[in-house]
Amino acid sequence: VQLVESGGGLVQPGGSLRLSCAASGFTFSSYVMSWYRQAPGKERELVALITSAGGSTNYADSVKGRFTISRDNTKKMVYLQMNSLKFEDTAVYYCKAHGWGQNYWGQGTQVTVSS
């Protein structure tokens, strides 16, 4: 099982980034996919979640209206489009797969919002 995040980087406040997570080694289309983040000194928190077929999504209040989660089951990819980024969005962002009693995590990608 492998989850590999990419797309992080340094961006100015108000800017945008698109994170990607490439999955392999499990039946991707059967798993709920999520993005979490962890800022320095804080606990890891759920940012966004999408159901296995992509029919339903859920977002943390802090990112509603700014972030969009999506998935492509044919490519085994999940994405997080982040717009109107704020300083407080700075964190390591992790991709997570949940299903069949299993949780799989990626290694994370750093997002830094700074002027």
C-alpha positions, 0 to 999 in steps of 0.5 A: 500500500502506498499513498504519495502526496505532492503539490505542496510548497510556498505560497503567498496569502490569497494564493492557490495550491493543488495537492495530489495523492497517488494511491496504489496497492489497494482497491482505491475505489472502495475507500473513503479518502481524506486530507488531514493537516498538522501544524507545528505544535498542534494535533492532526486535524481533518480537512476534507473527506470524500466518499468512495464513489465521490458522491459526498464530501465533507469539510472542516469549517475553517476551509469551507468555501475555499478548499475542494476535494475530488477524486479520480477512481480510474487514476487512483488519485485524490486532489485538494484544491486550495484557494484563498490560502491563509497564514493559518493553513500552513501545515503538513498535509496528509492523504488518508485512505479508510476502509475495510477496517484499515487506515493508510497514510501518506508521508505528507507534503508541506504547505507554507503560506507566507508573504 
